[in-house]
Amino acid sequence: MKRVIRAGVIPLVLCLVLVVTSCCGGGTAANEIKVGIVGPMDFIQGEHHWHGAQMAADEINAAGGIMVGGEAYQIRLVQVDTNEILSVTDATSAMERAITVDDVHFLAGGFRTEAVFPMQEIAMDYERIFMGCGSATKELCDGVGEDYDRYKYWFRITPINNIYLVTVDFMLIQTVADALRDECGIETPKVAILAEKLTWADPMVALAEVKLPSMGMELVGTWRPSDTATDVEAELTAIEDAGAQIIFTTFSGPVGISYARQWGELQIPAASVGINVEAQKQGFWDATGGNGEYEMTLNTYARVEISDLTIPFYDEFVDETGEIPTYNAGTYEALYILKEAIEAADSLDTDAVVAAMEDTDHMGTAGRIMFDEDHDVVWGAGYVTGLGVQWRDGEMECVWPPSDGSWEGVVYEGSVDYELPPWVIDAWAD
C-alpha cells in the first residue's frame, strides 16, 4: 500500500513543481526570449557575432532583462554554427534547425551573401525577425519594398550596404590618390582592382570600373581571386607589371591575410586601400608577420569616439576576447535594438515588434542607427558613417573621416592622418 501511495505522490509532486516553475519569473522557459546567433563559428566573423551578442545579453540580463507586460524576460542565446563560408547547404540546415528544433524567437548574424539569401528565405517562411549583421548586399533589403508582407521580418543592422560601402571606399581611395599627387607628383594615379570572386563584390567592382576614371585615375586591370586563396603572388606580380600605384581591394574572406602578407613581403609599389575584413581584426598584424603595415581598409570600429559608447565597448570587447571587434560584432547593437523594440511594443508579437523596430532611433557604438523604408541601416553624417583605418606599428589607426573635418564636418576624436607606405614613396616620388 505504501509503495502505491509513493508511486502516486511522485508524479503529483513533479506536476506541481512544473506548474510552479512555469508560473515563476527569471530564468524559466516561460520568461526567456531565445535569440539564435547565426554565423560561421569557426571563423572570426562568427566568433565576433557570438561575442558581441554575448556582451549585450549579459548586460541586458544583469540590468533586469527585457520588460514585457510588467514581467522581466531574460535573453537566452542559442549559438548556431552555419559554416556558411564553406557550405551554403550547411547554413540553410543550421537555420532550419535553429527555428524548428531550438525554437528560437529571433535571429541575428549571417555573413556570406550566398548563404544569407536562402537563410533569409527560411526565416521569412517561419515569420521570424532576422537581423543581418554581416552581409552588405543591398538586394537583401529590396524584398521589403517589393513584398512587404513576406520580407518585413528582415532588418540589416551592419554593415552599411554595398552601395554605401563603395561610396566610402571611393572616399578612401581619393585620400590615397591625393597623397600620391601631393607627395609623389602623380596627377593621374594608376589603379588595379583586386576583389574576391563573390556575389557581394560584383556590383562594387562594376561600379569601380566606371567610377575611378571619372575621379582622375587610370584603371590598369581587374583581378578576381578566390575568397579562400592562400597565394596571390601571381596577381600581385601582374599588378606590379601593369604599373599600378594603388591597389583597390574588396575582400571579406581569408584571402585578405594572404594578400596583405605577400603585398608587404614583396613591397609591391602600390598603396593598398579598400575593404579587407581580415585587416579589421587584432590578429591581422601577427597573421601577416607585420607585413600588413600600411594596409588601409574600410571598417566599422576603431578606438575613436564615434559616440560615448564606442570606446567603452571597444575596450571591453578587447579585454574579454583579445580581439578588436569586427563589424560582425554588431550583434551587440542588434540585441539592444531588439530590446528597445519589444519594450516599445510591450509585446512579443512578431508583427508588433516589427512595427516598433521600424521606428528605431538608437545611438549605438558605431553611430546613430535608423532604418529606411527597406529596413536598411541609414548611412551618412550624423548616422552610421563607417571608418577608414590603417595599420601602423602594430596598431590600427582611424584615418577617415579626415581629422580636419573636411568630410561633412565629421571628426571622431582620436583620428590621425593617412600615410603612404615609404616604399611606395621611394618608388614613385619625383
N, C-alpha and C positions, 0 to 999 in steps of 0.2 A: 504493500500500500504506500509506504514512504517513497519507494522508487517511482511509483506512478505520480505522486504529488510533485516530486522533484522534476520529473520529466515534463510536467505541465507548467511548472513555475519558470523554468529556464527560458523557454521561448517567450513567455509572457514578459519576463524581465527585459529580454532583448528587444522586444517590440516597444516597451516603454522607453528604453534608452534611445531607440531610433526616433521615436516621436519627440522626445525632449530635445535630442540633438538637432533635429530638423527645425525646431522652433527657436533655437537659440542663435544669437548673432556671433560674428567674429570667428573666422576660420572654418566654418561649416560649409558644406557644399551649397546650401541654400543661400549663403551670404558670400559667395565667391563670384568674381567675374573672371572667366577664363579667357586669356588672350594668347593666341598662338603666335609665336615669333618665328617666322619662316625665313630661312636663308641657308646658304652653303656653310654649315658649321665647321667644316674642316679648313675653311679659308678665312682670311682676315675679314672679309665682308660679312660673313655670317657671324663670326665671333663678335664683331662690333654691333651687329644687330642685337645680339643677345646681351652684351654688356650694357649698352645704352638702355635697353628695356629694363634690365635688372636694377640699374641705378634708380630709374624713375619709379618702378614698382616698390622698391624698398622705401623710398622717400614718401610715396603716397600712402603706403600701408602704415608706416610709422607715424604719419600725421593724422591717422584716423580713417584712411581709406576713402572710398567714394560714397557720398551720401545720396540715397535714393528713397524717397518716401519716408524720410525720417530715420532710416536704417543705414548702418555703415556696412559697406561691402569691401572686402579685401580683393586685391588683384592677385590672381594666380596665373603665372606664366607657364606656357607649355612650349618647350623647345622643339621645333620642327625642322629637322635637317633635310633640306631639299636636294642637296648635291647638284644644284642646278648648273654649276659651272661645267660639270662633266656630263650631265644627263638630264634632258628635259623630261623624259619618262619618269625618272626618279622624283622630280619636282612635282609633277601632277599627282603621282601616287601619294606623296607625302601630304600634299594639300587636301586631297580627298580623305585621307586617314585622319588628319587633324580635325576635320569637320564631322565626319561620320562616326569615328571611334573615340577621339578625345573630346568631342563635343565642345570645341572652342566657340566662344561667343563673338569674338572679334579677332582680326588678323593684322599683323604688321610685319613689314620686311619685303622680301623679294629683291633680286639683284639683276640677273641676266634677262634681258628683254625677251629672248626667245622662249624662256620658261615662264616669265611673268604673264605673258599674254594668255596661255592656257590656264595658269593658276588663277588669273583674274576671272576667266570664264567659270571655273568651278565655284569660286566664291560667289559670283553673281547667281549661279544656279541655285545656291542654297541661301541667297539673300543675307550673306554675311558681310559686314563692313570690313574692307581690306584697305589698309593704309600703306601705300607704297613708300618704301624707304630705300630704294636702290636703283631702280630703272628710270632713265631720263627720257625715254621715248615719248614724244608728245602724243602720238596716236593712242596711247593707253588711256588718255583722258578724253579723247574725241568722242568715245562712245556715250559719255554722259550727255553731251549735247544732241547726239544722233538718236539715242534710245534711252531717255532718262529713266524710265521705269525699271529698266533692266540694270543699267550701269550706275545708278545713283549711289550704290554702296561702295564705290571706289573713290579714294582721295589720294593725291600724291602729296606726301609730306616733304620728301627730299629725294634727289636733288632738284634744282630748277630744271625744267625740261630742256631737251637737246637744242632747241632753237635759242633759248636764253643762254645755254651753256656756250654755244658757238659765238653768240654776241659778246659774252665776256671774254671768250677766247680771242676774238678779234682785237679787243682792247689790250689783252696781254701781249699779243704779237705786235701790236702797234707800239707798245712800250719798248719791246726789243728792237724793232725797226728804227725807232727814234734814237735809241742808244747807239746803234750801228752808224746812223747818219752823223750823230754828234761826235762820236769817239773814233770812228774809222773813216769818215768821209764818204760812206757808201750811200748814194742817193736812191738807188733802186735795189734794195736787198733781194737776193735770190732765195726762194723758199722751196723746201721739199716737204711734201705732206707724207707723214708716216702714221698710218692708222690701222688698228687691228681689223680683221675681216669679220665684223659682226654687224647685225642689223642696226643697232642703235647708232653706229658710227657712219652709216651710209649717207644719210641726209647732211650730216656735218661735213663730210668730205666733199659732197656735191656742191654745197654752198661755198666752202672754202675755195674750191677750184674757180668759182665765178667771182667771188668777192675779193680775194687777195690782189689780183691785178688792178682792180679799181682802187686799191689802197696804196698804189705806188710800189708794188712789189712784183717780182717776176717769178712765176711758178716754173720750176725745173723738172717736176715729176711727182707722181704719187705712187707710194709703195704700201701694200696691204698684207702684212704678215699675219700668221695665226695669233690668236689671243693667248695661246699657251706656248708660243715659240721660245725655245731656250737658246737660240743662236740667231742673231740678226746682223752678223758681220757683213754678209753679202749685201744686204740692203744699205747698211752704213757706208760701205765702200762705194757702192753705186751713187749714193747721195753725195759723198765727197768728190767723186769724179765728175758729178754734174755741176760742181762749183757752188753748192748751196751754202748760204751764210746763216740760214735759220732752218731748223727742223721743227715743223708744226706737228705735234703728236696728238693722238687720240687713242688712249689705252685704258682699259678697265681691268684687264687680266694680268696674269703673271709675266707676260712678255714685257711689262713695264720695268721689271727688275733686270732682265736680260739686256734690254735696250740701254738702260742708263749705265749699267756696269760697263758694257762694251763701248758706249759713246765716250765715257770718261777714260777708259783704258787706252783707247785708240786716239784720244784727244782729237776727235773729229772737229774741224774748224768751223763749226756751225752752232750757234746758240740754240739750246733746246727749250721749247715753250709749248704749252698746250694743256692737255689733260693726261695725267698719268696717275691713276688711282693708287698704284703701289707706292708712289712718291708721297702719298698723303699720310703714310704710317711711320711710326717711330723706327721700325725695323729696316726701313729703306736704307739708311746710312750703312748699317752693318752688312745688309744683304748685297750691297754694291761695293763693299770694301772701301767705302769713301769715294768711289769713282763717280757717284751721282752728284758730287758737289757742283753747284750752279744749275742743277736741274730746276726748271720752273714749271709749276703745274697749277691749274685751277683747283681750288679747294673750297671747303665749307668752314673748316675750323683752323684757327691758329691762336696763339696766346696773345690776342689783342682784344680790346674792349669793344666788341660789336654791340653788346648790351651789358647790363650789370651782371647778367647770369653767365656770360661766356667764360671768363677766366676761372670762377669757382668750379664750373662744370668741367672745364678743360683740366684743371689741376687734379680734381677728384678722380676723373677718368684715368689720368696718367698714374696717379698714386695707386689705384686699385688694379690696374691692368699692366702697367709698364709700357703702355702704348699711347700715342697721340690718337685721339678719336678721328676716324674717317667719317665721311658724310653718312655712312650706313648707321652710325650711332644716333641718327635722327629718330630712331625708335624711342629715344628718350622723350623727344617732343611729341611723338605720336601718342604716347600714353597720357601725357598731360592734356593734350588736346581732347583725347577721348574722355578723360575725367571731367573736363570742363563742359563738354557737350552733354554727357549723361546727367550731370548735376543741373545744367540749364534746362534740360528736358524733364528732369525729375522722373525719369523713366528709363527702363532698359528695353523698351520697344524700339526695334531697329529703325523704323521709319521716323520716329520721334527724335532719335539720336542723329540720324542723317540730317534732318532739318536744323538741328542745333549746331551740327558741325559746319553747315553751310554759312552760319553766322560767326564763325571763328574769327577772333581778333586776338591773337596770342603773341605776347612778347617772349621770345624764346632765346636759346643760346646762340642761334645763327641769325637772328634778326626777327622782325615782326612777321608773323605768319598769318596770311589771309588766303582764301581760295577764290578763284574766278568762277564763272558760271559752269565751267567744265570740271570743277573740283581740282584744278591745277594750282599749285602754290604760286602766289604772285611774286614777280621779280621786279626789282628796281630800287632806286634810292628811297630810303625810309622803310623798305621791306627786307626781304632776303636778297642780298646782292651777290653772294659768292665772294671768294677771295682769290688773289694770285699769291702763291708762296714760292720761295726759292730756298734751296738748301745751301747753307754756307757754314763751314767749320763745324759740321755735325749738328747744326741747329736749323730748324725750319723757321724762316723769317717771312712775315707778311710784306709784300711789295706792291700789292694792288688791293683796294683803291689807293691811288698815289698819296703819299704822306703830305703833299702840298695842297690837297683838296681840289685838284684840277678836274676831277670827275664828280659833277653834280654837288660839289661842296662836301662830299662824304670823306671823313677822316676817322680811322679807327686808331685810337691811341695804342702805341706800340709798333706801328708800321715803320718800315725803313725803305730806302731807295733801292731799286733794282741794280744789279751789277752784271756786266758781261763777263763770261769766262775769260781769264787772262790769255789763254792760248788762242782764243778767237780774235782778241785784240791784236796779239802778236802776228797772226796770220793775215789780217786784213787792214791794219792801220796804215795810213799813208806814210 
